[in-house]
Amino acid sequence: MKSGVPKSTIGNVINCSYDSVKLRIIHEMCQGMGIGIDTFFASPLFQEDNLEP
């Protein structure tokens, strides 16, 4: 609720239902969680060796 992103959209992001997610959605979700987008992308999940080609 804090992010303003619809619950269905968050569910689709979590369940990888989209081929890609708009940066705006990620930014809004980060704001709702009280973290910066830089903190979000600092996760080891986004290290180059963990990304699909």
PQR file with spaces between the fields and no chain letter, atoms N, CA, C, O and H, PARSE charges and radii, in Angstrom:
ATOM       1  N    MET     1       0.822   -1.196    0.000 -0.4000 1.5000
ATOM       2  CA   MET     1       0.000    0.000    0.000 -0.0000 2.0000
ATOM       3  C    MET     1       0.863    1.255    0.000  0.5500 1.7000
ATOM       4  O    MET     1       0.539    2.243   -0.660 -0.5500 1.4000
ATOM       5  N    LYS     2       1.959    1.209    0.741 -0.4000 1.5000
ATOM       6  CA   LYS     2       2.814    2.391    0.841 -0.0000 2.0000
ATOM       7  C    LYS     2       3.391    2.807   -0.511  0.5500 1.7000
ATOM       8  O    LYS     2       3.616    3.992   -0.755 -0.5500 1.4000
ATOM       9  H    LYS     2       2.222    0.407    1.277  0.4000 1.0000
ATOM      10  N    SER     3       3.630    1.835   -1.385 -0.4000 1.5000
ATOM      11  CA   SER     3       4.267    2.150   -2.663 -0.0000 2.0000
ATOM      12  C    SER     3       3.281    2.690   -3.690  0.5500 1.7000
ATOM      13  O    SER     3       3.671    3.400   -4.617 -0.5500 1.4000
ATOM      14  H    SER     3       3.447    0.872   -1.187  0.4000 1.0000
ATOM      15  N    GLY     4       2.001    2.355   -3.526 -0.4000 1.5000
ATOM      16  CA   GLY     4       1.007    2.746   -4.513 -0.0000 2.0000
ATOM      17  C    GLY     4       0.954    1.798   -5.705  0.5500 1.7000
ATOM      18  O    GLY     4       0.158    1.988   -6.624 -0.5500 1.4000
ATOM      19  H    GLY     4       1.684    1.778   -2.772  0.4000 1.0000
ATOM      20  N    VAL     5       1.804    0.779   -5.684 -0.4000 1.5000
ATOM      21  CA   VAL     5       1.814   -0.213   -6.759 -0.0000 2.0000
ATOM      22  C    VAL     5       0.709   -1.225   -6.453  0.5500 1.7000
ATOM      23  O    VAL     5       0.635   -1.741   -5.338 -0.5500 1.4000
ATOM      24  H    VAL     5       2.451    0.625   -4.937  0.4000 1.0000
ATOM      25  N    PRO     6      -0.142   -1.509   -7.428 -0.5600 1.5000
ATOM      26  CA   PRO     6      -1.219   -2.470   -7.183  0.2800 2.0000
ATOM      27  C    PRO     6      -0.685   -3.828   -6.718  0.5500 1.7000
ATOM      28  O    PRO     6       0.358   -4.297   -7.172 -0.5500 1.4000
ATOM      29  N    LYS     7      -1.423   -4.431   -5.815 -0.4000 1.5000
ATOM      30  CA   LYS     7      -1.050   -5.733   -5.262 -0.0000 2.0000
ATOM      31  C    LYS     7      -0.847   -6.765   -6.374  0.5500 1.7000
ATOM      32  O    LYS     7       0.055   -7.599   -6.293 -0.5500 1.4000
ATOM      33  H    LYS     7      -2.271   -4.050   -5.447  0.4000 1.0000
ATOM      34  N    SER     8      -1.679   -6.707   -7.398 -0.4000 1.5000
ATOM      35  CA   SER     8      -1.563   -7.659   -8.505 -0.0000 2.0000
ATOM      36  C    SER     8      -0.243   -7.475   -9.257  0.5500 1.7000
ATOM      37  O    SER     8       0.365   -8.454   -9.691 -0.5500 1.4000
ATOM      38  H    SER     8      -2.412   -6.030   -7.463  0.4000 1.0000
ATOM      39  N    THR     9       0.199   -6.232   -9.410 -0.4000 1.5000
ATOM      40  CA   THR     9       1.468   -5.961  -10.092 -0.0000 2.0000
ATOM      41  C    THR     9       2.624   -6.501   -9.271  0.5500 1.7000
ATOM      42  O    THR     9       3.536   -7.121   -9.819 -0.5500 1.4000
ATOM      43  H    THR     9      -0.294   -5.436   -9.058  0.4000 1.0000
ATOM      44  N    ILE    10       2.599   -6.276   -7.969 -0.4000 1.5000
ATOM      45  CA   ILE    10       3.657   -6.791   -7.092 -0.0000 2.0000
ATOM      46  C    ILE    10       3.696   -8.314   -7.179  0.5500 1.7000
ATOM      47  O    ILE    10       4.771   -8.908   -7.255 -0.5500 1.4000
ATOM      48  H    ILE    10       1.858   -5.773   -7.524  0.4000 1.0000
ATOM      49  N    GLY    11       2.521   -8.943   -7.167 -0.4000 1.5000
ATOM      50  CA   GLY    11       2.454  -10.394   -7.296 -0.0000 2.0000
ATOM      51  C    GLY    11       3.046  -10.875   -8.607  0.5500 1.7000
ATOM      52  O    GLY    11       3.760  -11.877   -8.636 -0.5500 1.4000
ATOM      53  H    GLY    11       1.648   -8.460   -7.105  0.4000 1.0000
ATOM      54  N    ASN    12       2.757  -10.175   -9.686 -0.4000 1.5000
ATOM      55  CA   ASN    12       3.308  -10.539  -10.992 -0.0000 2.0000
ATOM      56  C    ASN    12       4.825  -10.383  -11.037  0.5500 1.7000
ATOM      57  O    ASN    12       5.516  -11.187  -11.662 -0.5500 1.4000
ATOM      58  H    ASN    12       2.177   -9.361   -9.662  0.4000 1.0000
ATOM      59  N    VAL    13       5.341   -9.353  -10.376 -0.4000 1.5000
ATOM      60  CA   VAL    13       6.793   -9.151  -10.323 -0.0000 2.0000
ATOM      61  C    VAL    13       7.430  -10.295   -9.533  0.5500 1.7000
ATOM      62  O    VAL    13       8.418  -10.884   -9.971 -0.5500 1.4000
ATOM      63  H    VAL    13       4.780   -8.700   -9.868  0.4000 1.0000
ATOM      64  N    ILE    14       6.869  -10.601   -8.383 -0.4000 1.5000
ATOM      65  CA   ILE    14       7.410  -11.658   -7.524 -0.0000 2.0000
ATOM      66  C    ILE    14       7.369  -13.013   -8.224  0.5500 1.7000
ATOM      67  O    ILE    14       8.296  -13.811   -8.088 -0.5500 1.4000
ATOM      68  H    ILE    14       6.066  -10.123   -8.026  0.4000 1.0000
ATOM      69  N    ASN    15       6.311  -13.271   -8.962 -0.4000 1.5000
ATOM      70  CA   ASN    15       6.143  -14.560   -9.640 -0.0000 2.0000
ATOM      71  C    ASN    15       6.772  -14.606  -11.027  0.5500 1.7000
ATOM      72  O    ASN    15       6.584  -15.572  -11.765 -0.5500 1.4000
ATOM      73  H    ASN    15       5.558  -12.622   -9.073  0.4000 1.0000
ATOM      74  N    CYS    16       7.523  -13.558  -11.383 -0.4000 1.5000
ATOM      75  CA   CYS    16       8.213  -13.478  -12.679 -0.0000 2.0000
ATOM      76  C    CYS    16       7.241  -13.654  -13.845  0.5500 1.7000
ATOM      77  O    CYS    16       7.556  -14.326  -14.828 -0.5500 1.4000
ATOM      78  H    CYS    16       7.676  -12.773  -10.783  0.4000 1.0000
ATOM      79  N    SER    17       6.073  -13.055  -13.732 -0.4000 1.5000
ATOM      80  CA   SER    17       5.069  -13.152  -14.789 -0.0000 2.0000
ATOM      81  C    SER    17       5.344  -12.206  -15.954  0.5500 1.7000
ATOM      82  O    SER    17       4.729  -12.327  -17.014 -0.5500 1.4000
ATOM      83  H    SER    17       5.817  -12.509  -12.934  0.4000 1.0000
ATOM      84  N    TYR    18       6.262  -11.269  -15.761 -0.4000 1.5000
ATOM      85  CA   TYR    18       6.600  -10.305  -16.804 -0.0000 2.0000
ATOM      86  C    TYR    18       7.962  -10.647  -17.399  0.5500 1.7000
ATOM      87  O    TYR    18       8.838  -11.163  -16.704 -0.5500 1.4000
ATOM      88  H    TYR    18       6.761  -11.171  -14.900  0.4000 1.0000
ATOM      89  N    ASP    19       8.137  -10.359  -18.683 -0.4000 1.5000
ATOM      90  CA   ASP    19       9.460  -10.503  -19.300 -0.0000 2.0000
ATOM      91  C    ASP    19      10.397   -9.420  -18.796  0.5500 1.7000
ATOM      92  O    ASP    19      11.606   -9.631  -18.689 -0.5500 1.4000
ATOM      93  H    ASP    19       7.426   -9.940  -19.247  0.4000 1.0000
ATOM      94  N    SER    20       9.833   -8.257  -18.486 -0.4000 1.5000
ATOM      95  CA   SER    20      10.616   -7.149  -17.942 -0.0000 2.0000
ATOM      96  C    SER    20       9.711   -6.303  -17.065  0.5500 1.7000
ATOM      97  O    SER    20       8.486   -6.354  -17.176 -0.5500 1.4000
ATOM      98  H    SER    20       8.851   -8.086  -18.573  0.4000 1.0000
ATOM      99  N    VAL    21      10.330   -5.531  -16.198 -0.4000 1.5000
ATOM     100  CA   VAL    21       9.594   -4.662  -15.275 -0.0000 2.0000
ATOM     101  C    VAL    21      10.101   -3.244  -15.467  0.5500 1.7000
ATOM     102  O    VAL    21      11.309   -3.016  -15.532 -0.5500 1.4000
ATOM     103  H    VAL    21      11.325   -5.489  -16.108  0.4000 1.0000
ATOM     104  N    LYS    22       9.195   -2.303  -15.557 -0.4000 1.5000
ATOM     105  CA   LYS    22       9.585   -0.902  -15.724 -0.0000 2.0000
ATOM     106  C    LYS    22      10.320   -0.419  -14.480  0.5500 1.7000
ATOM     107  O    LYS    22       9.961   -0.756  -13.351 -0.5500 1.4000
ATOM     108  H    LYS    22       8.214   -2.488  -15.505  0.4000 1.0000
ATOM     109  N    LEU    23      11.343    0.368  -14.713 -0.4000 1.5000
ATOM     110  CA   LEU    23      12.135    0.923  -13.621 -0.0000 2.0000
ATOM     111  C    LEU    23      11.255    1.753  -12.682  0.5500 1.7000
ATOM     112  O    LEU    23      11.505    1.800  -11.478 -0.5500 1.4000
ATOM     113  H    LEU    23      11.635    0.642  -15.630  0.4000 1.0000
ATOM     114  N    ARG    24      10.243    2.397  -13.224 -0.4000 1.5000
ATOM     115  CA   ARG    24       9.323    3.191  -12.414 -0.0000 2.0000
ATOM     116  C    ARG    24       8.651    2.325  -11.353  0.5500 1.7000
ATOM     117  O    ARG    24       8.498    2.754  -10.209 -0.5500 1.4000
ATOM     118  H    ARG    24      10.040    2.358  -14.203  0.4000 1.0000
ATOM     119  N    ILE    25       8.252    1.115  -11.723 -0.4000 1.5000
ATOM     120  CA   ILE    25       7.598    0.203  -10.784 -0.0000 2.0000
ATOM     121  C    ILE    25       8.570   -0.203   -9.680  0.5500 1.7000
ATOM     122  O    ILE    25       8.213   -0.221   -8.502 -0.5500 1.4000
ATOM     123  H    ILE    25       8.376    0.767  -12.652  0.4000 1.0000
ATOM     124  N    ILE    26       9.804   -0.529  -10.073 -0.4000 1.5000
ATOM     125  CA   ILE    26      10.815   -0.897   -9.074 -0.0000 2.0000
ATOM     126  C    ILE    26      11.073    0.271   -8.135  0.5500 1.7000
ATOM     127  O    ILE    26      11.189    0.084   -6.924 -0.5500 1.4000
ATOM     128  H    ILE    26      10.094   -0.514  -11.029  0.4000 1.0000
ATOM     129  N    HIS    27      11.163    1.474   -8.690 -0.4000 1.5000
ATOM     130  CA   HIS    27      11.387    2.672   -7.870 -0.0000 2.0000
ATOM     131  C    HIS    27      10.248    2.874   -6.871  0.5500 1.7000
ATOM     132  O    HIS    27      10.496    3.156   -5.699 -0.5500 1.4000
ATOM     133  H    HIS    27      11.069    1.626   -9.674  0.4000 1.0000
ATOM     134  N    GLU    28       9.016    2.733   -7.322 -0.4000 1.5000
ATOM     135  CA   GLU    28       7.862    2.904   -6.434 -0.0000 2.0000
ATOM     136  C    GLU    28       7.836    1.836   -5.348  0.5500 1.7000
ATOM     137  O    GLU    28       7.498    2.123   -4.200 -0.5500 1.4000
ATOM     138  H    GLU    28       8.814    2.503   -8.274  0.4000 1.0000
ATOM     139  N    MET    29       8.189    0.612   -5.704 -0.4000 1.5000
ATOM     140  CA   MET    29       8.230   -0.455   -4.707 -0.0000 2.0000
ATOM     141  C    MET    29       9.318   -0.177   -3.672  0.5500 1.7000
ATOM     142  O    MET    29       9.112   -0.401   -2.479 -0.5500 1.4000
ATOM     143  H    MET    29       8.464    0.378   -6.637  0.4000 1.0000
ATOM     144  N    CYS    30      10.468    0.310   -4.122 -0.4000 1.5000
ATOM     145  CA   CYS    30      11.553    0.658   -3.200 -0.0000 2.0000
ATOM     146  C    CYS    30      11.119    1.766   -2.246  0.5500 1.7000
ATOM     147  O    CYS    30      11.393    1.700   -1.048 -0.5500 1.4000
ATOM     148  H    CYS    30      10.635    0.492   -5.091  0.4000 1.0000
ATOM     149  N    GLN    31      10.451    2.770   -2.770 -0.4000 1.5000
ATOM     150  CA   GLN    31       9.967    3.858   -1.917 -0.0000 2.0000
ATOM     151  C    GLN    31       9.024    3.307   -0.843  0.5500 1.7000
ATOM     152  O    GLN    31       9.089    3.720    0.315 -0.5500 1.4000
ATOM     153  H    GLN    31      10.228    2.823   -3.743  0.4000 1.0000
ATOM     154  N    GLY    32       8.163    2.386   -1.224 -0.4000 1.5000
ATOM     155  CA   GLY    32       7.235    1.782   -0.275 -0.0000 2.0000
ATOM     156  C    GLY    32       7.938    0.982    0.807  0.5500 1.7000
ATOM     157  O    GLY    32       7.457    0.891    1.937 -0.5500 1.4000
ATOM     158  H    GLY    32       8.110    2.050   -2.165  0.4000 1.0000
ATOM     159  N    MET    33       9.087    0.397    0.454 -0.4000 1.5000
ATOM     160  CA   MET    33       9.854   -0.382    1.425 -0.0000 2.0000
ATOM     161  C    MET    33      10.842    0.483    2.201  0.5500 1.7000
ATOM     162  O    MET    33      11.501    0.012    3.128 -0.5500 1.4000
ATOM     163  H    MET    33       9.477    0.470   -0.464  0.4000 1.0000
ATOM     164  N    GLY    34      10.935    1.742    1.814 -0.4000 1.5000
ATOM     165  CA   GLY    34      11.831    2.660    2.511 -0.0000 2.0000
ATOM     166  C    GLY    34      13.303    2.455    2.186  0.5500 1.7000
ATOM     167  O    GLY    34      14.171    2.740    3.011 -0.5500 1.4000
ATOM     168  H    GLY    34      10.400    2.125    1.061  0.4000 1.0000
ATOM     169  N    ILE    35      13.586    1.955    0.970 -0.4000 1.5000
ATOM     170  CA   ILE    35      14.976    1.799    0.547 -0.0000 2.0000
ATOM     171  C    ILE    35      15.194    2.550   -0.757  0.5500 1.7000
ATOM     172  O    ILE    35      14.253    2.807   -1.507 -0.5500 1.4000
ATOM     173  H    ILE    35      12.880    1.724    0.300  0.4000 1.0000
ATOM     174  N    GLY    36      16.429    2.891   -1.011 -0.4000 1.5000
ATOM     175  CA   GLY    36      16.764    3.549   -2.263 -0.0000 2.0000
ATOM     176  C    GLY    36      16.917    2.534   -3.375  0.5500 1.7000
ATOM     177  O    GLY    36      17.218    1.365   -3.134 -0.5500 1.4000
ATOM     178  H    GLY    36      17.194    2.683   -0.401  0.4000 1.0000
ATOM     179  N    ILE    37      16.708    2.990   -4.576 -0.4000 1.5000
ATOM     180  CA   ILE    37      16.846    2.095   -5.725 -0.0000 2.0000
ATOM     181  C    ILE    37      18.287    1.602   -5.846  0.5500 1.7000
ATOM     182  O    ILE    37      18.530    0.504   -6.347 -0.5500 1.4000
ATOM     183  H    ILE    37      16.463    3.940   -4.772  0.4000 1.0000
ATOM     184  N    ASP    38      19.241    2.413   -5.389 -0.4000 1.5000
ATOM     185  CA   ASP    38      20.645    1.996   -5.400 -0.0000 2.0000
ATOM     186  C    ASP    38      20.877    0.832   -4.451  0.5500 1.7000
ATOM     187  O    ASP    38      21.659   -0.069   -4.754 -0.5500 1.4000
ATOM     188  H    ASP    38      19.044    3.305   -4.982  0.4000 1.0000
ATOM     189  N    THR    39      20.209    0.840   -3.312 -0.4000 1.5000
ATOM     190  CA   THR    39      20.296   -0.270   -2.355 -0.0000 2.0000
ATOM     191  C    THR    39      19.686   -1.531   -2.952  0.5500 1.7000
ATOM     192  O    THR    39      20.226   -2.626   -2.792 -0.5500 1.4000
ATOM     193  H    THR    39      19.573    1.572   -3.065  0.4000 1.0000
ATOM     194  N    PHE    40      18.568   -1.375   -3.636 -0.4000 1.5000
ATOM     195  CA   PHE    40      17.906   -2.512   -4.277 -0.0000 2.0000
ATOM     196  C    PHE    40      18.845   -3.192   -5.267  0.5500 1.7000
ATOM     197  O    PHE    40      19.004   -4.412   -5.240 -0.5500 1.4000
ATOM     198  H    PHE    40      18.129   -0.485   -3.766  0.4000 1.0000
ATOM     199  N    PHE    41      19.466   -2.401   -6.140 -0.4000 1.5000
ATOM     200  CA   PHE    41      20.326   -2.965   -7.165 -0.0000 2.0000
ATOM     201  C    PHE    41      21.712   -3.346   -6.655  0.5500 1.7000
ATOM     202  O    PHE    41      22.491   -3.951   -7.392 -0.5500 1.4000
ATOM     203  H    PHE    41      19.336   -1.409   -6.162  0.4000 1.0000
ATOM     204  N    ALA    42      22.035   -3.004   -5.404 -0.4000 1.5000
ATOM     205  CA   ALA    42      23.308   -3.422   -4.800 -0.0000 2.0000
ATOM     206  C    ALA    42      23.260   -4.886   -4.366  0.5500 1.7000
ATOM     207  O    ALA    42      24.284   -5.445   -3.975 -0.5500 1.4000
ATOM     208  H    ALA    42      21.402   -2.513   -4.805  0.4000 1.0000
ATOM     209  N    SER    43      22.104   -5.502   -4.430 -0.4000 1.5000
ATOM     210  CA   SER    43      21.942   -6.905   -4.053 -0.0000 2.0000
ATOM     211  C    SER    43      22.849   -7.801   -4.902  0.5500 1.7000
ATOM     212  O    SER    43      23.053   -7.527   -6.084 -0.5500 1.4000
ATOM     213  H    SER    43      21.272   -5.048   -4.748  0.4000 1.0000
ATOM     214  N    PRO    44      23.392   -8.865   -4.309 -0.5600 1.5000
ATOM     215  CA   PRO    44      24.194   -9.819   -5.071  0.2800 2.0000
ATOM     216  C    PRO    44      23.419  -10.443   -6.241  0.5500 1.7000
ATOM     217  O    PRO    44      24.029  -10.934   -7.191 -0.5500 1.4000
ATOM     218  N    LEU    45      22.102  -10.428   -6.180 -0.4000 1.5000
ATOM     219  CA   LEU    45      21.296  -10.971   -7.273 -0.0000 2.0000
ATOM     220  C    LEU    45      21.549  -10.244   -8.583  0.5500 1.7000
ATOM     221  O    LEU    45      21.328  -10.802   -9.658 -0.5500 1.4000
ATOM     222  H    LEU    45      21.606  -10.029   -5.408  0.4000 1.0000
ATOM     223  N    PHE    46      22.015   -8.989   -8.499 -0.4000 1.5000
ATOM     224  CA   PHE    46      22.224   -8.192   -9.696 -0.0000 2.0000
ATOM     225  C    PHE    46      23.692   -8.129  -10.124  0.5500 1.7000
ATOM     226  O    PHE    46      24.042   -7.353  -11.013 -0.5500 1.4000
ATOM     227  H    PHE    46      22.194   -8.536   -7.625  0.4000 1.0000
ATOM     228  N    GLN    47      24.550   -8.937   -9.503 -0.4000 1.5000
ATOM     229  CA   GLN    47      25.939   -9.003   -9.957 -0.0000 2.0000
ATOM     230  C    GLN    47      25.962   -9.654  -11.328  0.5500 1.7000
ATOM     231  O    GLN    47      25.166  -10.546  -11.620 -0.5500 1.4000
ATOM     232  H    GLN    47      24.266   -9.568   -8.781  0.4000 1.0000
ATOM     233  N    GLU    48      26.867   -9.207  -12.153 -0.4000 1.5000
ATOM     234  CA   GLU    48      26.880   -9.617  -13.558 -0.0000 2.0000
ATOM     235  C    GLU    48      26.918  -11.133  -13.739  0.5500 1.7000
ATOM     236  O    GLU    48      26.293  -11.650  -14.664 -0.5500 1.4000
ATOM     237  H    GLU    48      27.514   -8.482  -11.917  0.4000 1.0000
ATOM     238  N    ASP    49      27.632  -11.850  -12.886 -0.4000 1.5000
ATOM     239  CA   ASP    49      27.721  -13.298  -13.062 -0.0000 2.0000
ATOM     240  C    ASP    49      26.429  -14.018  -12.667  0.5500 1.7000
ATOM     241  O    ASP    49      26.295  -15.216  -12.916 -0.5500 1.4000
ATOM     242  H    ASP    49      28.140  -11.429  -12.134  0.4000 1.0000
ATOM     243  N    ASN    50      25.483  -13.311  -12.057 -0.4000 1.5000
ATOM     244  CA   ASN    50      24.186  -13.902  -11.699 -0.0000 2.0000
ATOM     245  C    ASN    50      23.088  -13.585  -12.708  0.5500 1.7000
ATOM     246  O    ASN    50      21.973  -14.093  -12.590 -0.5500 1.4000
ATOM     247  H    ASN    50      25.592  -12.338  -11.854  0.4000 1.0000
ATOM     248  N    LEU    51      23.391  -12.752  -13.695 -0.4000 1.5000
ATOM     249  CA   LEU    51      22.388  -12.341  -14.664 -0.0000 2.0000
ATOM     250  C    LEU    51      22.403  -13.281  -15.864  0.5500 1.7000
ATOM     251  O    LEU    51      23.450  -13.779  -16.277 -0.5500 1.4000
ATOM     252  H    LEU    51      24.296  -12.339  -13.791  0.4000 1.0000
ATOM     253  N    GLU    52      21.211  -13.508  -16.410 -0.4000 1.5000
ATOM     254  CA   GLU    52      21.104  -14.324  -17.615 -0.0000 2.0000
ATOM     255  C    GLU    52      21.577  -13.504  -18.810  0.5500 1.7000
ATOM     256  O    GLU    52      21.412  -12.284  -18.835 -0.5500 1.4000
ATOM     257  H    GLU    52      20.361  -13.104  -16.075  0.4000 1.0000
ATOM     258  N    PRO    53      22.165  -14.174  -19.799 -0.5600 1.5000
ATOM     259  CA   PRO    53      22.636  -13.429  -20.990  0.2800 2.0000
ATOM     260  C    PRO    53      21.484  -12.870  -21.790  0.5500 1.7000
ATOM     261  O    PRO    53      21.700  -12.222  -22.814 -0.5500 1.4000
